[in-house]
C-alpha cells in the first residue's frame, strides 16, 4: 500500500466518496463543463463589478461591512453597488466552489486516473486562493495590478478547467496519439505563450483606462500612469503574433492526415480570436464602453478555453484496438 493510500485522511475521504452514486462518463463531462463555465462566469461578473464602479460596494472582506455580512443601507455607498459586489462574491462561493467540489467528487468516485484527480483538485485549491486574492484586492483599495492579477488567475483557471473537460472524456486505459503533426502542436504552445503576454498587456491597458472600479471615489484608486495608446499598441502587436502562430499551426495541421476534431477546433479558435480582436478595436475607438469591456473579458475566457482545448485534441488519449490473432 502506498504512503498516500495509507493516510487515514485519504482512507476516510474514499469511504465518504464510496457512499455516492458512481457518475457515468456523460455526467462527468457535464460536471466538468459546468466547472469550466463557472470559472469563466466569475471573470465576467468581476468585469461587471469593475465597469459599474462597484468594486468597493462592499468595502470590507469577508463581510460586506464591518458590522454586517450582508449589504446594508448607506448614504456613502449606493445600494446597487453593494448588490453587484455582493452578488459577485456569492457567485464565487455558490457556483465556483460547488462545481469545483462536484468535479473532484465525480472523478474520485469514478476511480479515474491520477492525472484527472490532479487537475480536478487544482480547481478548489485555486478557488480558495482566488477568494483570498479577492479579499486583498478590496482591502488594498483596488490597486490596478492586484485587480489585474485577480483576472489573470481566473483566466489560468479557465485553461485548467478546459483541459480537464477534454481529459475527462478520454479513456483511462488509452494511450496518447498524434492527431496533428508535432510541429503544429509546438506552434500552439508558442501561441499560448504569446497569448499570455497579450493578456498581461491587456491588463495594463485596463489599469490605465477609464474604469477604475469605484465610482464613489475614483481618484483614490491607484492607477497605471502610462500612455494608453502605447500600451494598446503592445497589446495589439501580441494579438497579431498570437493569431499568426495559430494560422501557422492550422496550415501545418493540413499537411498531415486530417483529424476532423482538430480541424474543427482550429477553426473555432481562429473565429474566437478574430471576434475578440474586433471587439477590442471597436472599444478602443468608442472610448471603452462598459458593455464592450464585459464582452471583451468574456471573449478572453473563450479564447483561452478554446486554445487549451485545441492543444489537448492535437494529442488525445485514445483506446488503441488490440491486434487480432492470425
VOGU-3710 file (C-alpha; in Angstrom, 3 decimals, decimal comma):
1> xxxxxxxxxx> 0,000/0,000/0,000  1,372/3,405/-0,935  2,042/6,078/1,661  -0,787/8,175/0,199  -3,297/5,327/0,313  -2,234/4,530/3,886  -3,007/8,059/5,028  -6,060/7,913/7,358  -7,450/11,157/5,921  -7,271/9,738/2,389
11> xxxxxxxxxx> -8,929/6,495/3,511  -11,702/8,444/5,238  -12,183/10,533/2,108  -12,666/7,442/-0,064  -15,096/5,926/2,428  -17,272/9,038/2,155  -16,978/9,121/-1,635  -17,981/5,452/-1,867  -21,379/6,352/-0,437  -22,152/8,449/-3,531
21> xxxxxxxxxx> -23,593/7,037/-6,779  -20,945/6,480/-9,440  -21,333/9,043/-12,250  -21,178/7,901/-15,855  -18,888/9,455/-18,440  -21,606/11,782/-19,724  -22,311/13,047/-16,206  -18,613/13,626/-15,578  -18,287/15,647/-18,771  -21,320/17,747/-17,892
31> xxxxxxxxxx> -19,914/18,491/-14,455  -16,539/19,356/-15,976  -18,269/21,692/-18,453  -20,180/23,317/-15,583  -16,888/23,863/-13,748  -15,400/25,473/-16,871  -18,391/27,786/-17,340  -18,291/28,725/-13,651  -14,648/29,768/-13,896  -15,462/31,953/-16,898
41> xxxxxxxxxx> -18,567/33,344/-15,211  -16,669/34,634/-12,190  -14,282/36,520/-14,505  -17,173/38,041/-16,463  -19,111/39,085/-13,359  -15,879/40,542/-11,996  -15,715/42,766/-15,077  -19,302/43,854/-14,415  -18,233/44,878/-10,907  -15,403/46,916/-12,409
51> xxxxxxxxxx> -17,257/48,768/-15,163  -20,185/49,632/-12,895  -17,799/51,108/-10,329  -18,938/48,622/-7,685  -15,511/47,345/-6,672  -15,805/48,825/-3,197  -19,565/48,377/-2,915  -18,670/46,053/-0,053  -15,724/47,937/1,474  -14,560/45,095/3,737
61> xxxxxxxxxx> -13,845/41,383/3,364  -15,073/38,728/4,033  -18,034/40,750/5,385  -19,732/43,362/3,216  -19,391/45,883/6,068  -17,544/45,799/9,370  -20,829/45,286/11,191  -22,694/43,175/8,636  -22,097/40,191/6,382  -24,884/41,447/4,082
71> xxxxxxxxxx> -25,286/44,790/2,287  -26,955/47,461/4,400  -28,474/50,868/3,506  -25,753/53,501/3,325  -25,552/57,124/2,224  -21,913/56,651/1,235  -22,321/53,580/-0,998  -25,462/53,265/-3,189  -27,363/50,012/-2,731  -26,847/48,847/-6,331
81> xxxxxxxxxx> -23,057/48,976/-5,963  -23,345/46,852/-2,830  -25,694/44,414/-4,583  -23,383/43,971/-7,593  -20,257/43,422/-5,492  -22,055/41,152/-3,029  -23,584/39,206/-5,924  -20,163/38,624/-7,415  -18,964/37,228/-4,089  -21,962/34,909/-3,907
91> xxxxxxxxxx> -21,257/33,557/-7,383  -17,718/32,762/-6,250  -18,998/30,875/-3,222  -22,024/29,048/-4,585  -21,189/28,371/-8,223  -17,416/28,153/-8,492  -16,904/26,300/-5,218  -19,836/23,945/-5,839  -18,756/22,971/-9,344  -15,125/22,593/-8,289
101> xxxxxxxxxx> -16,157/20,269/-5,464  -18,527/18,355/-7,764  -15,853/17,514/-10,338  -13,467/16,361/-7,590  -16,153/14,065/-6,187  -17,104/12,818/-9,662  -13,638/11,780/-10,826  -12,780/10,355/-7,411  -15,951/8,241/-7,192  -15,477/7,017/-10,755
111> xxxxxxxxxx> -11,910/5,940/-9,875  -10,456/7,895/-12,754  -6,739/8,072/-13,489  -4,397/10,114/-11,282  -3,937/12,820/-13,918  -7,635/13,735/-13,689  -7,522/13,797/-9,912  -4,646/16,295/-10,015  -6,436/18,598/-12,454  -9,694/18,311/-10,524
121> xxxxxxxxxx> -8,083/19,220/-7,190  -6,413/22,282/-8,743  -9,827/23,933/-9,157  -10,906/24,093/-5,490  -7,333/24,859/-4,398  -7,029/27,838/-6,733  -10,593/28,923/-5,919  -9,528/29,259/-2,298  -6,518/31,291/-3,426  -8,782/33,473/-5,568
131> xxxxxxxxxx> -11,017/34,151/-2,584  -8,037/35,348/-0,565  -6,750/37,393/-3,505  -10,195/38,946/-3,905  -10,094/39,985/-0,269  -6,652/41,519/-0,731  -7,980/43,383/-3,779  -10,719/45,011/-1,697  -8,508/45,730/1,296  -5,828/47,233/-0,991
141> xxxxxxxxxx> -8,369/49,660/-2,439  -8,494/48,160/-5,960  -4,828/48,733/-6,780  -4,654/48,159/-10,538  -2,044/45,407/-10,617  -3,764/43,377/-7,876  -7,053/43,625/-9,772  -5,203/42,555/-12,912  -3,606/39,599/-11,141  -7,068/38,586/-9,930
151> xxxxxxxxxx> -8,258/38,413/-13,551  -5,149/36,605/-14,801  -5,546/33,878/-12,173  -9,176/33,466/-13,260  -8,062/33,041/-16,874  -5,439/30,485/-15,809  -8,203/28,569/-14,032  -10,259/28,678/-17,236  -7,319/26,985/-19,005  -7,120/24,281/-16,322
161> xxxxxxxxxx> -10,883/23,708/-16,369  -10,918/23,470/-20,189  -8,047/20,977/-20,084  -9,898/18,899/-17,501  -13,062/18,998/-19,631  -11,205/17,420/-22,565  -9,318/14,877/-20,470  -12,432/13,682/-18,634  -13,834/12,440/-21,932  -10,732/10,381/-22,741
171> xxxxxxxxxx> -10,316/6,714/-21,744  -8,197/5,894/-18,704  -6,741/2,799/-20,388  -5,862/4,583/-23,620  -2,577/5,950/-24,871  -1,533/9,289/-26,304  -1,648/9,508/-30,090  -0,701/12,270/-32,513  -3,822/13,732/-34,143  -1,766/16,557/-35,671
181> xxxxxxxxxx> 1,884/16,967/-36,673  4,184/17,686/-33,699  5,197/20,976/-35,330  1,578/22,158/-35,194  1,381/21,344/-31,504  4,608/23,262/-30,851  3,146/26,258/-32,668  0,074/26,120/-30,424  2,382/26,066/-27,381  4,164/29,136/-28,731
191> xxxxxxxxxx> 0,816/30,813/-29,387  -0,254/30,118/-25,790  2,908/31,823/-24,518  2,230/34,861/-26,707  -1,429/34,798/-25,653  -0,305/35,010/-22,030  1,737/38,073/-22,892  -1,249/39,603/-24,682  -3,425/39,030/-21,613  -0,861/40,696/-19,353
201> xxxxxxxxxx> -0,639/43,606/-21,790  -4,432/43,815/-21,795  -4,387/44,081/-18,009  -2,033/47,055/-18,230  -4,382/48,760/-20,712  -7,248/48,287/-18,262  -5,063/49,522/-15,416  -4,511/52,780/-17,264  -8,036/53,002/-18,704  -11,170/54,836/-17,576
211> xxxxxxxxxx> -12,722/52,053/-15,481  -11,137/52,384/-12,037  -13,648/50,063/-10,377  -15,070/52,533/-7,817  -17,309/55,369/-8,926  -17,803/56,755/-5,427  -14,136/57,797/-5,139  -12,256/57,046/-8,391  -9,406/59,449/-7,620  -8,403/57,326/-4,623
221> xxxxxxxxxx> -7,717/54,263/-6,795  -4,085/53,508/-7,647  -3,921/53,582/-11,471  -1,204/52,862/-14,028  0,075/56,172/-15,387  1,384/55,105/-18,794  0,270/56,171/-22,270  -2,831/54,160/-23,234  -2,018/54,254/-26,995  1,427/52,801/-26,219
231> xxxxxxxxxx> 0,001/50,022/-24,035  -2,703/49,299/-26,598  -0,119/49,046/-29,377  1,867/46,455/-27,422  -1,311/44,521/-26,687  -2,411/44,636/-30,333  1,022/43,536/-31,599  0,972/40,487/-29,331  -2,534/39,609/-30,503  -1,365/39,771/-34,139
241> xxxxxxxxxx> 1,562/37,446/-33,356  -0,803/35,119/-31,482  -3,142/34,974/-34,466  -0,235/34,410/-36,877  1,021/31,449/-34,844  -2,471/29,920/-34,785  -2,758/30,348/-38,547  0,643/28,691/-38,984  -0,470/25,811/-36,756  -3,604/25,404/-38,880
251> xxxxxxxxxx> -1,555/25,317/-42,086  0,881/22,755/-40,667  -2,048/20,629/-39,491  -3,330/20,279/-43,054  -0,040/18,695/-44,133  -0,745/15,534/-42,170  -3,715/13,207/-42,052  -6,634/15,500/-41,241  -8,400/14,848/-37,965  -11,929/16,369/-38,038
261> xxxxxxxxxx> -11,814/17,271/-34,346  -8,534/19,161/-34,698  -9,684/20,966/-37,847  -12,954/21,994/-36,196  -11,260/23,220/-33,037  -8,633/25,147/-35,002  -11,432/26,901/-36,873  -13,257/27,731/-33,638  -10,115/29,247/-32,100  -9,457/31,411/-35,152
271> xxxxxxxxxx> -13,051/32,682/-35,190  -12,897/33,402/-31,448  -9,640/35,372/-31,802  -10,957/37,378/-34,760  -14,183/38,212/-32,897  -12,212/39,176/-29,804  -9,931/41,390/-31,893  -12,934/43,127/-33,457  -14,379/43,861/-30,013  -11,027/45,271/-28,916
281> xxxxxxxxxx> -10,764/47,580/-31,929  -14,337/48,837/-31,551  -13,984/49,513/-27,828  -10,742/51,432/-28,390  -12,354/53,780/-30,932  -15,576/54,198/-28,910  -13,925/55,248/-25,631  -14,174/51,839/-23,954  -17,937/51,473/-23,283  -18,820/49,281/-20,321
291> xxxxxxxxxx> -20,710/46,625/-22,296  -17,787/46,026/-24,653  -15,421/45,640/-21,686  -17,616/42,843/-20,335  -17,815/41,225/-23,782  -14,031/41,539/-24,127  -13,479/39,658/-20,861  -15,972/37,003/-21,969  -14,100/36,774/-25,269  -10,794/36,377/-23,441
301> xxxxxxxxxx> -12,252/33,447/-21,493  -13,454/31,902/-24,753  -10,082/32,300/-26,475  -8,206/30,831/-23,501  -10,576/27,861/-23,224  -10,575/27,090/-26,948  -6,775/27,356/-27,196  -6,442/24,915/-24,285  -8,896/22,520/-25,940  -7,075/22,755/-29,291
311> xxxxxxxxxx> -3,789/21,939/-27,570  -5,308/18,818/-25,993  -7,142/17,467/-29,044  -3,937/17,603/-31,072  -2,553/14,749/-28,951  -5,507/12,976/-27,334  -5,644/9,802/-25,293  -7,376/7,082/-27,295  -8,018/3,404/-26,904  -5,837/1,504/-29,363
321> xxxxxx> -7,519/-1,659/-30,671  -5,528/-4,814/-29,993  -4,169/-6,711/-32,951  -6,300/-9,705/-33,932  -4,537/-13,089/-33,904  -3,690/-14,584/-37,274
//
